[in-house]
């Protein structure tokens, strides 16, 4: 499958601060890619670079084979962008705003296209309202409408469900899924379930660097070979923590500590080792109360990637 | 540059202007002041006309252009300088404040199209203001010529109008440029006003310095370049000055937008 968005060694600095550090990543045509990271990880900066809003400090960005620095105008013609916290022109009506966007994008039949996207995002009854009068959910729909107007090849959605209530989140996710039939969608989020629910591929970014990229299906397949084991103990003091770390280290495992809990991931093939691990923990005086065994979720994977990086 | 895009930006901005009252209140207040000034000037003129009837020698130095039109044009220029930044400092600062600039810069617009669109929308609003400001001046000249059974002399009104259009365009260009790097409307208005006043008043500093400096500041001063227009003279040198001045600030605005991050 063709890569429609290509970033090569892209760095973005704000003064001395490095927001994005030599990232190289490709986005496949016709796929939904989840761009996942914590707040401040560099997702929005990367997206703004792809949209030509920011110029990279160094590196190359190509969208549909056009260089985003050399030819931003051509790039803007093939993208649709929904910024984070969709900004609005308070004093324009939905219809006037969408007509403006359609004309800006050189749409031939403006009225037909505007009617089409209004129907698609379900805002027909609100088209004559001023943008400032809409609820957050409907503003977001208008935001998606302006992004998809003019049939752009690449749609970039920055935190499209942020601030929405659960019912609105489900509706927006459904809408994005519907759009994905013939579009390339790059969707930034800090919610793993969102990526799992609607994306084909995932890219995890942390502290300005790409930490993981791949197909969701491949990652899930890989994760099927792992288990998460969670222990509840009576007293998580420093001595117990030290013992737990030492015991697990012998088996090549690293625990994540909570309040009176710790957990680790273990390969299914190594499950037989659990008997010995339990014995060693109890013999060392760790007061084990309960043990919980579960499959590894995508959320676990995301947190593992982030924690490994933080430990480094 | 695609003029359809320029027109689109200008239309969107005018639609937005029409939905807010502050620029119109400012223009209305300015027009009220202009009316008061104009009525006072006309009143003073007719008083002087009575004196001239009693002392015919006084009538030699007595004409409507010197007593009404030229001072009125100066007054309109003064209010234009105050009013225009209120309208045009919004151009990009409002977009930056509301973050809608993120949309504008990801739609297929070129920086030059955005700058021209913003300038044209402000210019249209300013043109309306100027139209009303000139309305009673033109009416007065009609009536005055009719009473005196003399030929109507609109040359100074026409040159003054052209001069004010060029001056207004220059103030708009400065304000639009400032708005490309200031996020808030009030500071953008204040900075624009300071820059405009510097360019307006700098000519006067030449009166206290050597010839070379004097020539330089008179050449770059908005005030000095406007002076000829208010006296009925359209000098190509002055026209070229205003056009170059505008091109400079349009260029600076485009550069500023290209380097916005």
Interface residues (C-beta under 8 A of the other chain):
Chain A: X48 X51 X52 X53 X54 X55 X73 X76 X77 X79 X81 X83 X85 X87 X88 X89 X90 X91 X92 X96 X100 X101 X103 X104 X105 X106 X146
Chain B: X4 X5 X8 X12 X15 X16 X19 X20 X98 X99 X100 X102 X103 X105 X106 X107 X108 X109 X110 X261
